[in-house]
Amino acid sequence: MSNRSIRVETIIAADLETVWRLTQDPELHARWDARFSRIVPTEQGADGLWRFRYERRMLVHTIRGTGLSLGSREGAGGTRTSALRFTTSGAACSTTCSCGASSPG
């Protein structure tokens, strides 16, 4: 399997705190992220990382899998990053959500 990635950026008309809250709450996250119809935290491991189950419902099929919230960090200038790793039957994906404040220019 090749190591290809897709990077998507968008401008959201909201303040950083609102965007961060919507990405960090599993119920709210599933409302705006098309990869998930439902996210259910299952346990916090000894390593402090959260595990979760997820579903992506489609018209005739539902994809189910598990995932791991790899944590978050704050960077210089107030940027914030959180990362998820999730799997389903025979496939593994990872994703990073970066939130940064910048003024329109």
N, C-alpha and C positions, 0 to 999 in steps of 0.2 A: 504494500500500500504506500502511495506517495505521501509526502508531508506537505500537502497543500493547505492553504487557509483562505478564508474569505473574510474581508474586513468591511464592515458596514458602519457608517457614521451618519448621524442625523442631528439636526438642531431641534431641541425640544423647548417650547415656550413655557418654561417653568424654572423655578429657582433650584439650586443644587440640593437643598434639603428635601424638597418634595420628590425629586427624581430619585434620590438615594433611598428614601422611605419606600417608594413604590418598587424598587428593585430588591430590597432586603426582606420584605414581608412576603412569605410564600403565597398567601391567598391573593394579595394585590399583584404580585409578579405574574401569576398565571392569567390575570385579566388583560395584560397588554403584550405579553410575549407569545407570539404565535406558535412557538415550539411546544408549549405546554397548555393543556386544558385544565390540569389540576396538579398541584404540588403539595405533598403531605410530608412534613418532617417526621422521621421515625425515631431517631435517637441521636444523642450527642455522644460521640466516642470519647475514649480516654484521652485522645489527642486534641480534644476540644472542637473537632470538626463535626458539622451536622450531616447526617445521612438523610436521604429523602426518597420517596416513591413519586413517580410522576406518570401522568397519562397525557396522551395527545389523541383526542377523539376526532375522527374523520367520518365522513358520511357512511361508509360501509366497513370501517375497520378502526380499532383502537390500538395504538402503540402504548405499551407499558414498559417501564424500566425503573432503574434505581439510579441514585446519584449521590454525589458528595459535594458539599459546599467547602471549597478549599480555603475559605477565609477571605479577609479583606485587608486593605491597607490604605493609609493616607499618604499622599506624596507631596512634593513641594508645590507650593502655590494653591493648596486646597484640593487637588485632584484626589479622587477616591477610586479604588479598583476592587472588584470582587470577582471571584472565579468559581465556576461550577464544572464538575466532570460528571457526565451521565452516560449510562449504557442501556442498551436494549439487546434483544436476542442477536448475538453475534456482531454487534457494532458498538464502538465506543466513540464518544465525542467529548470535547471539552470546549468551554466557552469562557470568555472573560468579559465582564461588563466594566467599562471605565467611565466614570462620570467626572467631568471637569467643568469648572466654571470659566466662561469667557464672555466678554462683551461683544455684541455684534459689531462688525467693523466695516 
